[in-house]
Amino acid sequence: MRRIINLILQFKNLFFYLFLLFIAILFSYNKSNYNKSKIDEIGLTISGTIYKSLFFFNSYIDLKKNNLNLINENKRLQSLIYNQNIKNDYDYNKSFSKYEIRDASVIKNSFNKTRNLLILNKGEENGIKKDMSVISSNGIIGIINQTSKKFSSVISILSRDIKINAKLKNSNIFGTLEWLDFDFQSINLSDISVSNKINIGDTIVTGGMSYYFPENISIGTIKSYKKSKLDGFYEIKVNLITNMSNISNVYVLENKNRHEIIYLENLSN
């Protein structure tokens, strides 16, 4: 204890300076949106650099497993491209024609908080911008919310701050996805009227009524549902098709028509 006290006394000026610096940065962060944006960008760069190093180490350890995942994903993509006899529920080329697709790797992923984030190893230098959507080979992941030159952060679908337009695949009944629990394997679907017929196991996909996600991207299947006694809507629990605790490779989608859609939305407001 004496050594700790002596250490504090020896470096008291440094500690006092760091304390004042922290207070100044905190004040600047809360009082200016510009400073907030720059501090967030610096924080993303620092954390991205740290997690990138950890990512390379873990990738080396899990090399065999990751290679197997890549092989399986390549097989799936080749099947979509070359097997013209497969009858899809919609045309993948048509669905993605207005989107520019970029690949990225996940170097940090949280899934047990109320507001979960992912960090990608690609940023502004790779054409990544805020509000781009992020998917995996299985389904939706989230939306880009912050970028630096070399990294970007993603608001996970496992976050209280995000709502996604979704629908039942077979009936085109639309609802809203939002994460209300701490279960990383499921998500809630609301705004589905009890006048509609639904069943356990029904497939849920993206609705396409926003500039974020293309229509018909897989989300999951209905795990359970019950009728709300108050508002006449179902309370639906959806099993996610994507294992949100184990994500390595993702695709970032840029809607080429995004600015035009936003412009028209602003005119109507």
C-alpha positions in Angstrom: 0.0 0.0 0.0 2.9 2.4 0.9 4.5 1.7 -2.5 1.2 2.6 -4.3 0.9 5.8 -2.3 4.5 6.8 -3.1 3.9 6.0 -6.8 0.8 8.3 -6.8 2.7 11.1 -5.0 5.7 10.7 -7.4 3.5 11.0 -10.5 0.8 13.2 -9.1 1.3 16.0 -11.7 1.0 13.5 -14.5 -2.1 12.0 -13.0 -3.7 15.4 -12.5 -2.8 16.4 -16.1 -4.4 13.2 -17.5 -7.5 13.8 -15.3 -7.9 17.4 -16.7 -7.3 16.1 -20.2 -10.1 13.5 -19.8 -12.5 16.2 -18.5 -11.6 18.4 -21.5 -12.2 15.7 -24.0 -15.4 14.6 -22.4 -16.7 18.2 -22.4 -15.7 18.7 -26.0 -17.4 15.4 -27.0 -20.7 16.3 -25.5 -20.8 19.9 -26.7 -19.9 19.6 -30.4 -21.2 17.1 -33.0 -18.1 17.7 -35.1 -15.7 16.9 -32.2 -17.9 13.9 -31.3 -17.6 12.6 -34.8 -13.8 13.1 -34.9 -13.3 11.5 -31.4 -15.5 8.5 -32.5 -13.4 8.2 -35.6 -10.1 8.2 -33.6 -11.6 5.7 -31.1 -12.7 3.4 -34.0 -9.2 3.6 -35.6 -7.5 2.7 -32.3 -9.8 -0.1 -31.4 -9.8 -1.4 -35.0 -6.0 -1.6 -35.0 -6.0 -3.5 -31.7 -8.8 -5.9 -32.8 -7.2 -6.4 -36.2 -4.0 -7.8 -34.5 -6.1 -10.1 -32.4 -8.1 -11.1 -35.5 -4.9 -12.2 -37.3 -3.8 -14.2 -34.3 -7.1 -15.9 -33.9 -7.4 -16.5 -37.7 -4.1 -18.3 -37.6 -5.2 -20.5 -34.7 -8.5 -21.3 -36.4 -7.1 -21.5 -39.9 -8.4 -25.0 -40.7 -11.9 -24.1 -39.5 -12.0 -20.8 -41.5 -10.8 -22.5 -44.6 -13.6 -25.1 -44.3 -16.1 -22.3 -43.9 -14.7 -20.5 -47.0 -14.9 -23.7 -49.1 -18.5 -24.3 -48.1 -19.4 -20.7 -48.9 -17.7 -20.9 -52.3 -19.6 -24.1 -53.1 -22.9 -22.3 -52.3 -22.0 -19.3 -54.4 -20.9 -21.5 -57.3 -24.2 -23.4 -57.1 -26.1 -20.1 -57.4 -24.1 -19.0 -60.4 -23.7 -22.2 -62.4 -26.7 -24.3 -61.6 -29.3 -22.5 -63.8 -31.9 -25.3 -63.2 -32.4 -24.4 -59.5 -35.8 -22.7 -59.0 -35.2 -19.8 -56.7 -38.1 -17.9 -55.2 -36.7 -14.7 -56.7 -34.0 -13.6 -59.1 -30.7 -13.0 -57.2 -29.3 -11.0 -60.1 -32.3 -8.8 -60.2 -32.5 -8.3 -56.5 -28.8 -7.3 -56.2 -28.5 -5.4 -59.5 -28.9 -2.0 -57.8 -26.4 -2.8 -55.1 -22.6 -2.7 -55.2 -21.1 -5.5 -53.0 -17.9 -5.3 -51.0 -16.4 -8.1 -48.9 -15.0 -7.6 -45.4 -13.9 -9.6 -42.3 -15.2 -9.2 -38.8 -12.4 -8.4 -36.3 -14.6 -7.7 -33.3 -18.1 -8.9 -32.5 -20.3 -8.3 -29.4 -23.6 -10.2 -29.0 -24.4 -10.2 -25.2 -25.1 -6.5 -24.7 -28.2 -4.3 -25.2 -26.5 -2.4 -28.0 -24.1 -4.8 -29.9 -21.5 -3.7 -32.5 -19.2 -5.4 -34.9 -15.9 -3.9 -36.3 -14.9 -4.7 -39.9 -11.4 -4.6 -41.3 -12.5 -2.3 -44.2 -13.2 1.4 -44.1 -13.4 4.6 -46.2 -10.4 3.6 -48.3 -12.4 0.5 -49.4 -15.5 2.5 -50.3 -17.4 1.7 -47.0 -19.8 4.5 -46.0 -22.2 5.1 -43.2 -25.7 3.5 -43.5 -24.6 0.7 -45.8 -26.2 -2.7 -45.0 -24.2 -5.7 -44.0 -25.1 -9.3 -44.6 -23.4 -12.8 -44.4 -23.8 -15.7 -46.7 -26.7 -16.8 -44.6 -28.7 -13.6 -43.7 -28.7 -10.1 -42.4 -26.1 -8.8 -39.9 -26.6 -5.0 -39.4 -25.9 -1.5 -40.7 -22.7 0.6 -40.9 -22.8 3.4 -38.4 -19.3 4.7 -38.2 -16.2 4.7 -40.5 -12.5 5.6 -40.4 -10.0 5.2 -43.2 -9.3 1.6 -42.5 -12.1 0.3 -40.3 -15.9 0.5 -39.9 -18.3 -0.3 -37.1 -21.7 -2.0 -37.6 -24.9 -1.7 -35.5 -25.8 -5.3 -35.1 -29.4 -6.5 -35.6 -28.9 -7.5 -31.9 -29.3 -3.8 -30.8 -32.1 -1.8 -29.3 -31.2 1.1 -31.7 -32.2 -0.7 -34.9 -35.5 -1.7 -36.5 -35.8 -3.6 -39.8 -38.6 -4.0 -42.2 -39.4 -7.7 -42.6 -42.1 -10.0 -44.0 -43.4 -13.5 -44.0 -41.9 -15.1 -47.1 -45.0 -17.1 -48.3 -47.6 -14.5 -47.7 -45.9 -11.1 -48.0 -47.3 -9.9 -44.7 -45.1 -7.1 -43.4 -43.9 -6.4 -39.9 -41.0 -4.9 -37.9 -38.0 -6.7 -36.5 -36.5 -5.4 -33.2 -34.3 -7.0 -30.6 -35.9 -6.8 -27.2 -34.1 -9.7 -25.3 -30.6 -10.8 -24.5 -30.9 -14.0 -26.6 -28.4 -13.7 -29.5 -30.2 -16.6 -31.3 -33.6 -14.9 -31.7 -35.3 -11.6 -32.5 -38.8 -10.2 -32.1 -41.2 -9.5 -35.0 -44.1 -7.1 -34.3 -46.9 -5.2 -36.2 -48.4 -8.5 -37.6 -52.2 -8.3 -37.2 -53.9 -11.3 -35.5 -56.2 -11.4 -38.6 -53.3 -13.0 -40.5 -52.6 -16.7 -40.3 -49.1 -17.6 -39.2 -47.4 -20.9 -38.2 -44.4 -22.1 -36.3 -41.6 -22.6 -38.8 -42.8 -19.9 -41.3 -39.8 -18.2 -42.9 -39.1 -14.5 -42.3 -37.2 -12.4 -44.9 -36.4 -8.8 -45.4 -39.3 -6.7 -46.8 -37.3 -4.5 -49.1 -39.2 -1.3 -48.1 -36.1 0.7 -47.2 -32.8 1.6 -49.0 -30.8 -0.7 -46.6 -31.5 -4.3 -47.4 -32.6 -6.0 -50.7 -35.9 -7.8 -50.6 -36.0 -11.5 -49.6 -32.7 -11.7 -47.7 -33.1 -14.6 -45.1 -33.7 -13.7 -41.5 -35.0 -16.8 -39.8 -38.1 -18.8 -38.9 -40.9 -18.3 -36.4 -40.0 -20.0 -33.1 -43.1 -19.0 -31.1 -46.0 -16.6 -31.2 -49.0 -15.4 -29.1 -51.8 -13.0 -29.4 -51.4 -9.7 -27.5 -54.4 -8.9 -25.3 -54.1 -5.2 -25.8 -53.5 -4.1 -29.4 -54.6 -6.9 -31.7 -51.2 -7.9 -32.9 -49.0 -11.0 -32.5 -46.0 -11.2 -30.3 -43.6 -13.3 -32.5 -40.2 -14.7 -31.6 -38.0 -15.5 -34.6 -35.1 -17.9 -34.6 -32.2 -16.3 -36.5 -30.7 -18.2 -39.4 -27.3 -16.6 -38.8 -25.3 -17.6 -35.8 -24.6 -14.0 -34.5 -21.9 -15.3 -32.1 -19.8 -16.7 -34.9 -19.4 -14.3 -37.8 -16.1 -14.1 -39.8 -16.8 -13.0 -43.3 -19.5 -10.5 -44.4 -20.7 -8.5 -47.4 -21.3 -4.7 -47.4 -24.0 -3.5 -49.7 -24.3 0.0 -51.2 -27.6 0.9 -52.7 -26.8 2.8 -55.8 -30.2 4.6 -55.7 -29.9 5.6 -52.0 -29.3 9.3 -52.5 -32.2 9.6 -54.9 -34.5 7.7 -52.5 -33.5 10.0 -49.6 -34.0 13.1 -51.7 -37.6 12.0 -52.5 -38.2 11.1 -48.9 -37.1 14.6 -47.8 -39.4 16.2 -50.4 -42.4 14.5 -48.9 -41.5 15.5 -45.3 
